Amino acid sequence: MEPQQIREGYLVKKGTVLNSWKAVWAVLSEDGVEFYKKKTDRSPKGMIPLKGATFISPCQDFSKRMLVFKITTDRKQDHFFQASHVEEREFWVKDIKRAITCLEGGRKFARRSTRRSIRLPDKINLTYVFLIDIAGQDMLTMSTLCFLRELYTLMKDQDDGVKELKLEQEKRVFNHCFTGATVVEWLISKEKARNRPEALMLATGLLNEGFLQPAGDLSKEGAEGGEQTAFLDDTTALYYFADSGFFCEGYSSDEDALLKEEFRGNIIKQGCLLKQGHKRRNWKVRKFVLRDDPAYMHYYDPTKGDDPLGSIHLRGSVVTAVEYVPDAKKYDIDGNLFEIITSDETHYFLQAAAAEERKEWINAIQAVSKSGK
């Protein structure tokens, strides 16, 4: 009987021979992870067996890369993958951990319902539930991850959460951010931590899992230091929510200021899609981030840093599903295609991994293009 396919999608993988990172199509089954150069390839580039494997997330072997997880086979070979955003990594982490657990127990993989969330208690014994968890294990338990996600949701509450501010530091303006001391004080005031050391450990968990991101030089140095308490309880250490509208601007030209305006909106949706190039007409995996007010869609090379390759101004644009794109079949691209036509009549052709994903992107872009600036 063929192994059950559990999850598939684009991830960035570190080469096992070369140190380069490349986007791959990954397929998780009950007994392993196959990865392909292209989604349409019939034969995988490799297969990672999960029987006897160990798993670490978050993996902090690469200080410049967030959202990395590591699978180590029973033959002690390491495989590193990077997701494009926090939620995507959580899905992969949950399913890979469960697949490994099922293999160890000789059980059939059965997906549990994700509709029930763990309710965050008003008071919690972090020494038992969280502090022991991160002190004694390489990876957090699923209950602790759910706890962190629920806590993150409370922190983002517009009325009762951590306030996002515009802060100035070293001739730069940081938008939609807050200080490390603010986070620690909020955790204590809301009785999520009993004291500052406990709050610091909890904030470090949020940072390590990618829910919070370092914004300035000081907070980045702390995050890259590899300490157990990488989060800094400091009024000059700046942080931001992973899916907020954070951006940093310096005192530069009016053109630069106009470019930064594109990043003011909140992130509505993000993930990897295939995009057709405007010059060579070839197709490449790109990470897309959709923002509202102003309505922009930025795209990035998922294997590299945070600087966008380009942006699509969505105000007044039209987005539709299409069945045909010129030169697409030449590159073995077929199905789940859609097109964005901007107000200045620039055409962008994209491919989602599945029909439902295409529908979600189209609906999200249509909503933003009608309401955004």
QUIPEZI-V831014 format. One record per backbone hydrogen bond with DSSP energy under -1.0 kcal/mol. CO is the residue of the C=O (numbers start at 0). NH is the residue of the N-H. E is the energy in kcal/mol with one decimal. If there is no record, write none. Layout:
# QUIPEZI-V831014
CO_NH_E, CO_NH_E
This chain:
# QUIPEZI-V831014
3_29_-1.1, 6_27_-3.6, 8_25_-2.9, 10_23_-3.3, 11_81_-2.8, 12_21_-2.5, 19_14_-2.9, 21_12_-3.1, 23_10_-2.2, 24_35_-2.5, 25_8_-2.0, 26_33_-2.7, 27_5_-3.3, 27_6_-1.5, 30_49_-2.4, 31_28_-2.9, 32_47_-2.8, 33_26_-3.0, 34_44_-2.4, 34_45_-1.3, 35_24_-2.4, 37_40_-1.2, 45_34_-2.1, 47_32_-2.1, 49_52_-2.1, 53_71_-2.8, 55_69_-2.7, 61_64_-1.6, 66_82_-2.2, 67_58_-3.1, 68_80_-2.6, 69_55_-2.5, 70_78_-2.1, 71_53_-2.6, 72_75_-2.1, 76_72_-2.2, 78_70_-2.6, 79_13_-2.1, 80_68_-2.6, 81_11_-2.5, 84_88_-2.1, 85_89_-2.3, 86_90_-1.9, 87_91_-1.9, 88_92_-3.0, 89_93_-2.6, 90_94_-2.0, 91_95_-2.7, 92_96_-2.4, 93_97_-1.8, 94_98_-2.3, 95_99_-2.4, 96_100_-2.2, 97_101_-2.5, 98_102_-2.1, 99_103_-2.3, 100_104_-1.8, 101_106_-2.6, 123_125_-1.7, 124_128_-2.7, 125_129_-1.5, 125_130_-3.4, 129_133_-2.3, 130_134_-1.7, 131_135_-2.0, 140_144_-2.0, 141_145_-2.3, 142_146_-2.0, 143_147_-2.5, 144_148_-2.3, 145_149_-2.5, 146_150_-2.3, 147_151_-2.6, 148_152_-2.0, 149_153_-1.8, 150_154_-2.3, 151_155_-1.4, 153_156_-1.1, 154_161_-2.5, 156_160_-2.0, 164_176_-2.3, 166_173_-3.6, 168_171_-1.0, 171_168_-3.0, 172_248_-2.5, 173_166_-2.7, 176_164_-3.1, 177_238_-2.9, 178_182_-1.5, 179_183_-2.1, 180_184_-2.5, 181_185_-2.2, 182_186_-2.4, 183_187_-1.8, 184_188_-2.7, 185_189_-2.2, 186_191_-2.8, 186_192_-1.3, 187_190_-1.5, 194_198_-2.3, 195_199_-2.6, 196_200_-1.9, 197_201_-2.0, 198_202_-2.6, 199_203_-2.0, 200_204_-1.7, 201_205_-1.8, 202_206_-2.1, 203_207_-3.1, 204_208_-1.9, 205_210_-1.7, 205_211_-1.4, 206_209_-1.4, 210_241_-2.4, 212_239_-2.0, 215_219_-2.0, 216_220_-2.2, 217_221_-1.8, 218_222_-2.1, 219_223_-1.9, 231_233_-1.7, 233_180_-1.9, 236_179_-2.2, 237_214_-2.8, 238_177_-2.2, 239_212_-2.5, 240_243_-1.6, 246_174_-2.7, 248_172_-3.6, 249_251_-1.5, 252_256_-1.9, 253_257_-2.2, 254_258_-2.0, 255_259_-2.2, 256_260_-1.2, 258_261_-1.3, 259_262_-1.7, 260_263_-1.5, 265_291_-1.7, 268_289_-3.3, 270_287_-3.3, 272_285_-3.0, 273_350_-2.2, 274_283_-2.1, 281_276_-3.1, 283_274_-2.5, 285_272_-2.5, 286_299_-2.5, 287_270_-1.9, 288_297_-2.3, 289_267_-3.3, 289_268_-1.2, 290_295_-1.4, 294_313_-2.3, 295_290_-3.2, 296_311_-2.0, 297_288_-2.5, 298_308_-2.8, 298_309_-1.3, 299_286_-2.2, 300_303_-1.9, 309_298_-2.2, 311_296_-1.8, 313_316_-2.5, 317_340_-3.1, 319_338_-2.8, 324_327_-2.1, 327_330_-1.5, 327_332_-1.9, 328_331_-1.6, 335_351_-2.5, 336_321_-1.8, 337_349_-2.8, 338_319_-2.1, 339_347_-2.4, 340_317_-2.5, 341_344_-2.2, 345_341_-2.3, 347_339_-2.6, 348_275_-2.3, 349_337_-2.5, 350_273_-2.3, 353_357_-2.2, 354_358_-2.1, 355_359_-2.1, 356_360_-2.3, 357_361_-2.5, 358_362_-2.5, 359_363_-2.2, 360_364_-2.7, 361_365_-2.5, 362_366_-2.1, 363_367_-2.0, 364_368_-2.8, 365_369_-1.4, 366_370_-1.3, 367_371_-3.1, 368_315_-1.2
